[in-house]
């Protein structure tokens, strides 16, 4: 995703959370074959749009600024709880 690639991922909770609607999901080996064929039939505009969505999700959701802010909020809550006890 970070490199702007199309992603075909196993259908599980973790991958669904990370990819949201920015990837394609498989459950069976047959699904993988079908999804690879689907991706190969995309025209260049569709392929570029799907890649851009995945890349944008990484930048907005998993960038270091957001991750750092989330950790700082968590540590602030932990510190607050520790001072109450």
Buried (B, 14 or more C-beta within 10 A) or exposed (E): BEEBEBBBBEEEEEBBEBBEEBBBBBEEEEBBEEBBEEBEEBEEEEBEEBBEBBBEBBEEBEEEEEEEEEEEEEEEEEEEEEEEE
